[in-house]
Amino acid sequence: MDIATLAPLTLDERRPAIEALMLMARHNVHHLPMTDGERVTGLVTVDTATYWSGFGQAVILVAIKIGGLGIMTLASLLGMA
């Protein structure tokens, strides 16, 4: 499994935002580092509402709620010990 890309796709920070979005769509990536020379100056991402359908957003919301419930349950149990 790859953790990092040796030569990631980047875009110069002075390029227009629409160019970044088109590049991300063309290469099917969801995060694009913005650079100034070799220095990373920012990160463009595709937001959840744009990328996921309504059903996908509901699944994410349920997963977040279940995770929060688990954390609160664990904290309550530890608090009672």
HELIX and SHEET records of a PDB file:
HELIX    1   1 ALA A   17  HIS A   27  1                                  11    
HELIX    2   2 THR A   48  TYR A   51  1                                   4    
HELIX    3   3 GLY A   54  MET A   80  1                                  27    
SHEET    1   A 3 LEU A  11  ASP A  12  0                                        
SHEET    2   A 3 HIS A  31  ASP A  36  1                                        
SHEET    3   A 3 ARG A  39  THR A  45 -1                                        
END                                                                             
